[in-house]
């Protein structure tokens, strides 16, 4: 009779742990996307995120590869645009803050972002970029804030994170420091270009492909993928190698229960 109750007890414990995880995410300000398009765009990346959803109303970091800064910047801009496009599908506005604009607005259309939905804020002095970014993140009328920043320390990142959580505006920071250091951002990425795929075996530029590294993710799983962007979502490309390490203590408890 005791053995008959073991599966029920294990299921009850798993449900309790799952509920605790939900409570922790809620207390830490995790707000999954209500837009189903936001979750569908993630494709294979969705497995890394809590509840399979990209956290919104937080700040995400993107670390450039200094050895190939231009290629890394181009890949990062495309990846961010693809992530942000579902947030703008209902007419939302993206604010792009930088001291040296390098983005070609019409190129964003290839990732579902209309140029007239992007407001570029060009700052003369690089030190003022952080201030402008913080003020933009305080505005709930803005859906997405993208900022090319440098010299971000833990204190400044906390200010940006708090502003995003209060307004529920999502921030994407593009960083070019050699050693970014510790911040309070929800995630940190590194995006690199990969050879594009041909379309219908025709030569020339094909579907975009990226090597994606998720270096840090709060309450989630780190890993790396080779992906392509097609028809508004990420897909696993050939030679994909997914390496993940679970950083959630609650997930370790769940495995022990199971």
C-alpha positions in Angstrom: 0.0 0.0 0.0 2.9 2.4 0.8 4.4 1.7 -2.7 1.1 2.6 -4.3 1.2 6.1 -2.8 4.8 6.8 -3.9 4.0 8.0 -7.5 1.2 10.2 -6.1 3.6 11.7 -3.5 6.3 12.3 -6.2 3.8 14.0 -8.4 2.6 16.2 -5.5 6.2 17.2 -4.7 6.9 18.0 -8.4 3.8 20.2 -8.5 4.9 22.0 -5.3 8.4 22.6 -6.8 6.9 23.9 -10.0 4.6 26.3 -8.1 7.6 27.5 -6.0 9.5 28.2 -9.3 6.5 30.2 -10.5 6.5 32.2 -7.3 10.2 32.9 -7.5 9.9 34.1 -11.1 7.0 36.3 -10.2 8.9 37.9 -7.2 11.9 38.5 -9.4 9.8 40.4 -11.9 9.7 37.8 -14.6 7.0 38.7 -17.1 6.6 36.2 -20.0 5.4 37.5 -23.3 1.6 37.5 -23.7 2.0 37.7 -27.5 2.2 34.2 -28.9 4.4 35.6 -31.8 7.0 36.5 -29.2 7.4 32.9 -28.1 7.2 31.4 -31.5 10.1 33.5 -32.8 12.5 31.9 -30.3 12.3 28.4 -31.9 15.1 26.2 -30.4 16.2 29.1 -28.1 12.9 28.9 -26.2 14.2 25.8 -24.2 16.7 28.0 -22.4 14.1 30.4 -20.9 11.8 30.0 -17.9 8.4 28.9 -19.2 9.9 28.9 -22.7 9.4 32.7 -23.0 11.8 35.6 -23.4 11.6 37.8 -20.3 10.1 41.2 -21.1 10.3 44.4 -19.0 14.0 43.7 -18.3 17.4 44.5 -19.7 19.3 42.1 -22.0 23.0 42.5 -22.9 24.8 41.7 -26.1 28.6 41.5 -26.0 30.4 42.3 -29.2 33.4 40.3 -30.4 36.2 42.9 -30.5 38.3 40.7 -32.9 35.7 41.2 -35.6 33.6 44.2 -34.3 31.9 45.1 -37.5 30.7 41.6 -38.3 29.7 41.1 -34.7 27.8 44.4 -34.7 25.9 43.5 -37.9 25.0 40.1 -36.6 23.9 41.5 -33.2 21.7 44.2 -34.8 20.0 41.6 -37.0 19.4 39.3 -34.1 18.0 42.1 -31.9 15.7 43.2 -34.7 14.4 39.7 -35.1 13.7 39.4 -31.3 12.1 42.9 -31.2 9.8 42.6 -34.2 7.0 40.7 -32.4 7.0 43.5 -29.7 6.3 46.1 -32.4 3.7 44.2 -34.3 0.8 46.2 -32.7 2.4 49.5 -33.7 4.9 49.8 -30.9 8.0 52.1 -31.0 11.6 51.2 -30.7 14.1 53.8 -29.5 17.7 53.4 -30.6 20.3 55.3 -28.6 24.0 55.7 -29.6 26.8 58.1 -30.0 27.9 56.8 -33.5 25.0 55.4 -35.4 26.0 52.6 -37.8 22.6 51.0 -38.4 21.0 51.3 -41.9 17.3 51.6 -41.1 15.9 49.9 -44.3 17.9 46.7 -43.4 15.7 46.2 -40.4 12.8 45.4 -42.7 14.3 42.0 -43.4 13.7 41.1 -39.8 10.1 42.5 -39.5 10.9 45.9 -38.2 9.6 48.9 -40.1 11.9 51.9 -40.3 9.1 54.3 -39.3 8.8 52.4 -36.0 12.3 53.2 -35.0 13.4 56.5 -33.5 17.1 57.1 -33.5 18.6 59.2 -30.7 22.1 60.4 -31.6 24.1 61.5 -28.6 27.2 63.6 -29.1 29.0 62.5 -26.0 29.3 58.8 -25.2 29.0 59.4 -21.5 25.5 60.8 -22.0 24.2 57.6 -23.7 23.6 55.9 -20.3 21.6 58.8 -19.1 19.4 58.9 -22.2 19.0 55.1 -22.1 17.8 55.2 -18.5 15.3 58.0 -19.3 14.0 56.0 -22.3 13.6 52.9 -20.2 11.4 54.9 -17.8 8.8 55.5 -20.5 6.1 52.9 -20.7 5.0 54.2 -24.1 8.1 52.8 -25.7 8.1 49.0 -26.4 11.8 48.5 -26.9 15.0 50.5 -26.1 18.2 49.5 -27.9 21.4 51.3 -26.7 25.0 51.0 -27.8 26.8 51.6 -24.4 30.2 51.4 -22.9 31.5 51.7 -19.4 28.5 50.0 -17.8 29.1 49.0 -14.2 27.0 47.2 -11.7 25.4 50.4 -10.2 24.5 51.8 -13.6 23.1 48.4 -14.7 20.9 48.3 -11.6 19.5 51.7 -12.4 18.6 50.5 -16.0 17.1 47.3 -14.8 14.9 49.0 -12.2 13.7 51.5 -14.8 12.8 48.7 -17.2 11.0 46.7 -14.5 8.9 49.8 -13.4 7.9 50.7 -16.9 7.8 47.2 -18.3 9.9 48.4 -21.3 12.3 45.9 -22.6 16.0 47.0 -23.1 18.7 45.6 -25.3 22.2 46.8 -24.6 25.0 46.4 -27.1 28.4 46.5 -25.3 31.8 46.7 -26.8 34.0 46.3 -23.7 36.8 43.8 -23.7 35.8 42.6 -20.2 32.1 43.5 -19.5 32.2 42.7 -15.8 29.3 41.9 -13.5 25.9 43.5 -14.2 22.3 43.0 -13.1 21.0 42.4 -16.6 18.7 39.4 -17.1 20.8 37.9 -19.8 24.1 38.2 -21.7 24.5 37.1 -25.3 27.3 37.0 -27.9 26.2 36.8 -31.6 28.5 36.0 -34.5 27.9 35.7 -38.2 27.8 32.3 -39.9 27.8 31.5 -43.6 24.3 32.2 -45.0 22.2 29.5 -46.5 21.4 29.4 -50.2 17.8 29.8 -51.3 16.6 27.1 -53.8 20.3 26.3 -54.5 20.8 29.7 -56.0 24.2 31.4 -55.4 24.5 34.7 -53.5 23.3 35.9 -50.1 20.7 33.6 -48.6 19.0 33.2 -45.3 20.8 34.8 -42.3 22.6 32.4 -40.0 24.2 33.2 -36.7 26.3 31.5 -34.0 24.4 32.3 -30.8 26.0 32.1 -27.4 23.8 32.6 -24.3 26.5 33.4 -21.8 24.3 34.1 -18.8 20.6 33.9 -18.1 18.8 34.6 -14.8 16.8 31.5 -13.8 17.5 29.8 -17.1 19.9 27.7 -19.1 23.1 28.8 -20.9 24.1 27.3 -24.2 25.1 27.9 -27.8 23.4 27.3 -31.1 23.8 27.7 -34.8 20.5 29.1 -36.0 18.9 30.6 -39.1 16.2 33.2 -39.4 13.3 32.3 -41.8 9.7 33.3 -42.0 9.8 35.3 -38.8 11.4 32.8 -36.5 14.6 31.1 -35.5 15.3 27.6 -36.7 18.0 25.1 -36.0 20.6 25.2 -38.7 22.9 22.4 -39.7 25.9 21.5 -37.5 24.0 22.8 -34.5 25.7 21.9 -31.2 23.7 22.6 -28.1 25.6 22.7 -24.9 23.6 23.6 -21.8 24.2 23.7 -18.1 21.3 24.0 -15.8 21.7 27.0 -13.4 18.4 26.5 -11.6 18.6 24.8 -8.1 14.8 24.1 -8.4 15.4 22.1 -11.6 18.0 20.0 -9.7 15.3 19.3 -7.1 12.8 18.4 -9.8 15.2 15.9 -11.3 15.7 14.3 -7.9 12.0 14.0 -7.4 11.5 12.4 -10.8 
